[in-house]
Amino acid sequence: MAYEIVMPQLTDTMETGKIVRWLKKEGDYVEVNEPILEVESDKAIMEVHSMKSGYLTKTLFDEGSQVPVGTVIAIISESKEEMPQIQQKPEEEKKVEPAKQEIEEIKIPEQIEVETKKLPPSTASPMAKVLAKEVGIDIKSLQEEGKLPIPAHEKDIKEYIVNQKLDKDVINLLKDYQINPEDIIKLYPEKEKITTDEVLKFIIEKNIPIKRSINSLRKSLIKNLKKSIEIPVFHIFTEADFSNIPKNSGYTITTWFVKILGDCIYKYEKLRTKTDEEYYYVYPTVNISIAVDVSGELFAPVIKNVEAKTLKDIAKDLELIKQKAREGRFLKEDLEGSTFSISNLGMYNILSFDAIIPPDCAGIVAVGKVVDNIAKLTFTFDHRILNGKEAAEFINLFQEKFKDKEYLNSLM
């Protein structure tokens, strides 16, 4: 019995998925819940698992294909005996005999060849002749040289002119900027070859933008930013003093920052809360997302259960995030569950900034450069969840923890 695997809807906004990589090849045996391919959704690259065990009979799309949600992308059969039956294509088999019969009975190719040979050079449509005359092209000579088809049409003349006047690099440049090659040719009617520099000069003079498509990940980010703008927020500007962090602890400032922030959030349940404006959803654990850039795309992988983790655990999580960022391969579960977020631009020599709150978070903190053990912080809070007084109390506790040497030593 065959089992069809369809392109899953991995997020609420996903309409199509891109097949990044097949993890199994045709003929391989697949266990239940074993990943068989990687799919790029509008948020991340995720693994698709098989719901049944069996042999991967057929993969219906190549890597790189963009496939609508719900479309069958692979077939799994329970036994190898079923595989040949599924791989057969009855339609093609039915076409074999009629095709042979048709070729034997009707010798159309010979008739077409005879008719084509009868057409003499200089045969062309009226529009082709008019255009050729305007630009000084000898249709007959070019047809005899095989540079124009017989008969020649207007589009053939235009294509010949373009290929004569423009090199491949120039044609590709015009495609990138969606410029009609004929417009450039009209500007330089006397030139035998139009150069890239001349096209670039035209682009600059006319201030023509290059059109680039927005990928699914960026579209998802834009949607979330629009949602974020609708959230009523307020900001609190403060500092973090790292003077009391044990020297030579072996852990980065980021590791300490995440742990201290997580312990404080655990004491304020509103910072572990989401809302749909109908209900509040209070989570039992502290899940903090870290904004990271992956080849120009923004991801926010989540460190989970921070309150229960040691500095060593958090350091391992941060290293894993770096590794996945380098590979550009975050899974769906890596990006879910956060109620608070961190955005750090200190390593880029930024002293302070304001970060946009993610739609599902109660707050976010923007961390600037550490100067003389002090970093400027900008906290942004969702005013639907907590008010200024509650936020101020949380920040006071946060700052006290950095001064509490006994607490800091206990984390070692």
C-alpha positions in Angstrom: 0.0 0.0 0.0 1.4 3.4 -1.0 1.6 6.4 1.4 1.8 9.9 0.0 3.9 12.6 1.6 2.6 16.1 0.9 4.2 19.5 1.3 3.2 20.3 4.9 2.0 23.7 6.2 4.7 24.3 8.7 3.5 27.8 9.8 0.2 29.6 9.8 1.2 31.9 7.0 3.0 29.3 4.8 1.6 28.9 1.3 4.5 27.2 -0.5 7.6 25.4 0.6 11.0 25.1 -1.0 12.6 21.7 -1.1 16.1 22.4 0.2 17.6 18.9 0.4 16.4 15.3 0.2 17.8 13.4 3.2 16.8 10.0 1.7 17.0 8.8 -1.9 14.7 6.6 -3.9 14.8 3.0 -2.7 15.9 3.9 0.8 14.1 2.4 3.8 12.5 5.0 6.1 11.5 4.5 9.7 8.5 6.2 11.4 9.3 9.8 12.4 12.6 9.7 10.4 13.4 12.9 8.5 13.3 12.5 4.8 13.8 16.0 3.5 14.4 19.6 4.5 11.9 22.3 3.6 12.3 26.1 3.7 9.1 27.7 5.0 8.4 31.4 5.4 10.2 31.3 8.8 13.0 28.7 8.8 14.4 25.5 7.3 12.7 22.5 8.8 12.9 18.8 8.6 9.8 16.8 7.3 9.4 13.4 8.9 7.6 10.3 7.6 4.5 9.3 9.5 4.9 5.7 8.3 7.8 3.3 7.7 8.5 1.8 4.3 10.6 2.3 1.1 10.9 5.7 -0.5 9.5 4.8 -3.9 9.4 8.1 -5.6 10.5 11.7 -5.1 8.3 13.9 -7.3 10.2 17.2 -7.1 13.9 18.1 -7.3 15.9 20.1 -4.7 15.2 23.8 -5.1 11.6 23.3 -6.2 9.0 25.7 -4.8 5.9 23.5 -4.1 2.4 24.6 -2.9 1.2 23.4 0.5 -0.8 20.1 0.2 1.0 18.9 -3.0 2.2 15.3 -3.1 6.0 15.4 -3.0 7.0 11.8 -2.4 5.6 8.3 -2.2 6.4 5.6 0.4 5.5 1.9 -0.1 5.3 -0.7 2.6 7.5 -3.3 0.7 10.0 -3.4 -2.1 7.6 -5.6 -4.1 5.3 -2.7 -4.5 8.0 -0.3 -5.7 8.1 -1.3 -9.4 4.3 -1.1 -9.6 4.2 2.4 -8.3 7.1 3.5 -10.4 5.5 2.3 -13.6 3.9 5.0 -15.8 1.0 3.4 -17.6 0.4 6.5 -19.7 3.9 6.3 -21.2 3.5 2.6 -21.9 0.3 3.2 -23.8 1.9 5.8 -25.9 4.8 3.6 -27.1 2.9 1.4 -29.6 0.7 4.2 -31.1 3.8 6.3 -31.6 5.5 3.6 -33.6 2.4 2.9 -35.6 2.0 6.6 -36.4 5.6 7.0 -37.6 5.3 3.9 -39.9 1.9 4.9 -41.5 2.3 8.7 -41.8 5.6 10.1 -43.1 5.0 13.7 -42.1 8.7 14.6 -41.4 9.6 14.0 -45.1 6.8 16.2 -46.3 7.8 19.0 -44.0 11.4 18.8 -45.1 10.5 19.0 -48.7 8.3 22.1 -48.2 11.0 23.8 -46.2 13.6 23.3 -48.9 11.4 24.9 -51.5 11.4 28.2 -49.5 14.1 30.4 -51.1 16.4 32.8 -49.2 14.9 36.3 -48.8 11.6 34.8 -47.7 10.4 36.9 -44.8 7.3 38.6 -43.4 6.4 42.1 -44.6 7.2 43.5 -41.1 10.6 41.7 -41.1 11.4 43.2 -44.5 10.5 46.8 -43.3 12.6 46.5 -40.2 15.5 45.0 -42.0 15.5 47.8 -44.5 15.4 50.4 -41.7 18.5 49.0 -40.1 20.3 48.0 -43.2 20.2 44.2 -42.9 20.4 41.9 -45.9 17.9 39.1 -45.1 18.9 36.9 -48.0 22.7 36.9 -47.2 22.0 36.2 -43.5 19.7 33.4 -44.4 22.3 31.9 -46.7 24.8 32.1 -43.8 22.3 30.4 -41.4 22.1 33.5 -39.2 18.4 34.0 -39.9 15.7 31.3 -40.3 13.6 30.8 -43.5 11.1 32.4 -43.4 12.3 35.3 -41.2 9.9 37.2 -39.0 10.1 40.5 -37.2 11.1 38.9 -33.9 14.0 37.1 -35.7 15.3 40.5 -37.0 15.0 42.1 -33.6 16.8 39.1 -32.0 19.6 39.3 -34.5 20.1 43.0 -33.9 20.2 42.5 -30.2 22.8 39.7 -30.4 24.9 41.8 -32.8 24.9 44.9 -30.7 25.0 43.5 -27.2 27.2 40.9 -25.6 25.8 38.3 -23.2 26.9 40.3 -20.1 25.1 43.4 -21.4 22.0 41.4 -22.1 22.0 39.9 -18.6 22.5 43.4 -17.1 19.5 44.7 -19.0 17.4 41.7 -17.8 18.4 42.5 -14.2 17.2 46.1 -14.5 14.2 45.1 -16.7 15.3 47.4 -19.5 14.2 46.7 -23.1 17.3 46.1 -25.2 15.7 48.0 -28.1 15.6 51.2 -25.9 19.4 51.0 -25.5 20.1 50.2 -29.1 18.1 53.3 -30.2 20.4 55.4 -28.0 23.5 54.2 -29.9 22.3 53.5 -33.5 25.8 54.0 -35.0 27.7 51.8 -32.5 28.6 48.3 -33.5 28.8 47.2 -29.9 27.2 48.7 -26.8 29.3 48.2 -23.7 28.4 47.5 -20.1 29.8 50.9 -19.1 27.4 52.6 -21.5 24.4 50.7 -20.0 25.4 51.5 -16.5 25.7 55.2 -17.4 22.1 55.0 -18.8 20.9 53.3 -15.6 22.5 56.1 -13.4 21.2 58.9 -15.6 17.7 57.6 -15.5 18.0 56.5 -11.9 16.6 53.0 -12.7 16.3 50.7 -9.7 17.1 47.0 -9.8 14.1 44.8 -9.0 14.8 42.0 -6.5 12.2 39.5 -5.3 11.5 39.2 -1.6 12.1 35.7 -0.3 9.6 33.9 2.0 11.8 34.4 5.1 11.9 38.2 4.5 8.2 38.3 3.8 7.5 36.6 7.1 9.7 39.1 8.9 7.8 42.0 7.3 4.5 40.5 8.4 5.8 40.2 11.9 7.1 43.8 11.9 3.7 45.0 10.9 2.2 43.1 13.8 4.9 44.5 16.2 4.0 48.1 15.2 0.4 47.5 16.3 1.5 46.5 19.8 1.3 49.4 22.4 4.7 49.6 23.9 6.7 51.7 26.3 10.5 51.9 26.8 12.7 52.1 29.9 16.4 53.2 29.5 18.9 51.8 32.0 22.3 50.2 32.3 23.9 46.9 33.3 27.0 47.0 35.4 29.2 43.9 34.9 31.9 44.9 37.4 30.9 42.1 39.9 30.8 39.3 37.3 33.5 36.8 38.5 36.7 37.3 36.5 38.1 34.3 34.6 34.8 32.5 35.0 35.2 30.9 31.6 31.8 32.2 30.4 31.0 35.2 28.2 29.1 38.3 29.3 26.2 37.1 27.1 26.0 33.8 29.0 25.8 35.7 32.3 23.3 38.2 30.9 20.9 35.4 29.7 21.1 33.6 33.0 20.5 36.6 35.2 17.7 37.9 32.9 16.1 34.5 33.0 16.2 34.2 36.8 14.5 37.6 37.1 11.9 36.9 34.5 11.0 33.7 36.4 10.0 35.8 39.4 7.6 38.0 37.2 5.0 35.8 35.6 3.8 38.7 33.4 7.1 38.5 31.5 6.3 34.9 30.8 3.0 35.8 29.3 1.5 36.2 25.8 -1.9 37.7 24.9 -4.4 37.5 22.0 -6.4 40.3 23.7 -9.0 37.8 24.6 -6.9 35.8 27.1 -3.5 35.9 28.8 -1.3 32.8 28.4 1.1 32.4 31.3 4.0 29.9 30.6 5.6 28.0 33.5 9.2 28.3 32.2 11.5 31.1 30.9 12.2 31.0 27.2 14.4 33.7 25.8 15.1 34.3 22.1 18.3 35.7 20.8 18.3 37.8 17.6 20.9 36.6 15.2 21.7 37.5 11.6 22.1 34.7 9.1 23.3 36.0 5.7 21.2 39.1 6.0 18.1 37.3 7.3 17.0 37.7 11.0 16.3 34.7 13.1 15.4 34.5 16.8 16.4 31.0 18.1 15.1 30.3 21.7 17.0 29.2 24.8 14.4 27.3 26.8 14.0 26.7 30.5 16.6 29.3 31.4 15.6 29.4 35.0 16.6 25.7 35.4 19.8 25.8 33.5 23.4 26.4 34.6 25.8 28.8 33.0 27.4 25.7 31.4 24.1 24.7 29.9 23.4 28.2 28.5 26.9 28.4 27.1 26.3 25.2 25.2 23.0 26.5 23.9 24.7 29.7 22.7 27.4 27.7 20.9 24.8 25.6 19.2 22.9 28.7 18.1 26.2 30.0 16.5 26.8 26.7 14.8 23.2 26.6 13.3 23.5 30.2 12.3 26.7 29.4 10.4 25.0 26.5 8.6 21.7 28.5 8.2 19.7 25.6 9.4 17.3 26.4 12.2 14.4 24.0 12.8 10.8 25.0 13.6 11.2 24.0 17.3 14.4 26.2 17.6 12.3 29.3 16.9 9.2 28.7 19.0 8.1 29.4 22.6 9.8 32.7 23.5 8.1 35.3 25.7 11.1 37.6 26.0 13.9 38.5 23.6 17.5 39.9 23.5 19.0 42.0 20.7 22.7 42.8 21.0 24.5 45.2 18.7 27.3 45.9 21.2 29.8 43.8 19.2 29.2 46.3 16.3 30.4 49.2 18.4 26.8 50.5 19.0 26.4 52.2 22.3 22.6 52.1 22.5 19.6 51.5 20.3 15.9 50.6 20.4 14.7 47.1 19.3 11.2 46.3 18.0 9.3 43.9 20.2 8.5 40.5 18.6 4.7 39.8 18.3 4.6 36.9 20.8 6.9 38.5 23.4 6.1 40.5 26.6 9.3 42.4 26.1 12.7 42.8 24.5 16.0 44.3 25.7 18.5 46.0 23.4 22.0 45.7 24.6 24.7 48.2 23.6 28.5 48.1 23.7 30.2 47.3 27.1 32.3 50.3 28.1 34.2 50.2 31.4 32.1 47.2 32.5 28.8 49.1 31.8 26.3 48.5 28.9 23.4 50.8 28.1 20.1 48.9 27.9 16.8 49.8 26.3 13.9 47.6 27.5 10.7 47.6 25.4 7.5 46.2 27.1 4.1 45.2 25.8 1.7 47.6 27.6 -1.2 45.2 27.2 0.6 42.8 29.6 2.3 45.0 32.2 2.5 48.6 33.2 5.4 50.9 34.0 5.5 50.2 37.7 5.7 46.5 37.2 8.4 46.9 34.6 10.4 49.2 36.9 10.2 46.7 39.7 11.5 44.0 37.4 14.4 46.1 36.2 15.3 47.0 39.8 15.6 43.3 40.6 17.6 42.8 37.5 20.1 45.4 38.4 20.3 44.2 42.0 21.3 40.7 40.8 24.3 42.2 39.1 25.4 43.7 42.4 24.7 40.5 44.5 28.1 38.8 44.7 26.7 35.9 46.7 24.1 35.2 44.0 26.7 35.6 41.2 29.1 33.2 42.9 26.3 30.7 43.4 25.9 30.4 39.6 29.5 29.3 39.1 
